[in-house]
Amino acid sequence: MIGQSSFAVHIPAALGTLALAAILRVSLLEWCVLAGAIGAVLAAEVINTSIEMLAKAVTREYDPFVRDALDIASAGVMVTVVTAVVIGTLLIGNRVGILFGWW
């Protein structure tokens, strides 16, 4: 989404992961898992952005409930990102281990 700085981080990370996956020739199932993880992160960001915009539309004044809703939405993105990083690390790490004969 234009103007969302978080996408400036997520998109290059996703493209780098996909490029590395292509170089390492991951399996079809691994492609599906990586695509699902990347899609989940992007979907979480879109939902978080929609909640941020809705909060701005509801009130510009400080409201502890709005603050909490924004914090929870951001935490949801963080949980999704951490999960995606673990998935990517396991899949790519396994391929690197196989490539170098570590296992």
N, C-alpha and C positions, 0 to 999 in steps of 0.2 A: 504494500500500500504506500502510495506516495506520501512522503513527509513523516513516515514512521521510522525512526532511527533504529529500532530493534530489527527491522528487516535488513538494514544495512549490515548487520552482523550475521543474521540467520541465513540469508541467501548465499553469501560467499562460503560460509561453513558448509552448507548443503552441497554446493557445487564442488567444493574441494573434496568432500566425502565421496560424492558420486564419481569424480575423476579418479580418485584413489581406488575405489571399488572396481572401476573399469580396468585400470592398470593391473590390479590383482586378480582380475577375472573371477569375481564372486559368482556363486551359483544363482539360479533363478529364484530359489527360496530366499537366499540372502538379499537379492535385489528387492524382493517383496517386503522383507522386514525393514530394510533401510528406507524404502519409499514410504512405508507406513510410519516409521519414526519421524522422518522429515515432514511428512504431511501432518502428523499430530502436532509438531512444534508450530508449523505455520498456522494451523487451525486454532491452536491455543492463542497465538498472537492476535489473530483476527478477532477472536472472542474478547480478549483483553482490551483491544482497541475499541471495540463496540461498547464495552462497559465504560471505558474512559469517556467516550463521546456522550453516552447517555448520562453519565454523572454531570458532565458540563452542561447538558441541556436541562437537567433537573434543577441544579443550583450552582451558583458561583461562590456561595458562602461556605464557610467551614461547617461540615456536618460529620460527626464521628461515624455515623452509619455509612455514609458515602466513602469516607476514608477507609473504613474496614472492608467495604466491598471492593474498592480498588486494590487494597493490599492482598485480599484473598485471590482476586483475579490474577494479580502479578505472581503470587505464589504458585498458582496453577500452571502458569507458563514456566516457572522455574522447575517445578516437578517434571514437567514434560521434557524440558531441555536436558535435565540431568539424566532422565531415563533414556533419551535419544543418544546422549553421549556414551552411556554405558553400553547400549546396544551397538553403536558404531565401533567403540573400542574393542568389544568382544569379537565382532565379526571381522573387522580389519586386522586386529591383533592376531586372531587365529590364522588369517591368510598370510600375514607376515611371518608368523611362526612356522607355518608349513613351507613357505618360500625359502626360509633360511635353515630349514631342517631342525628346528628346535624341538619339534614334536611330530 
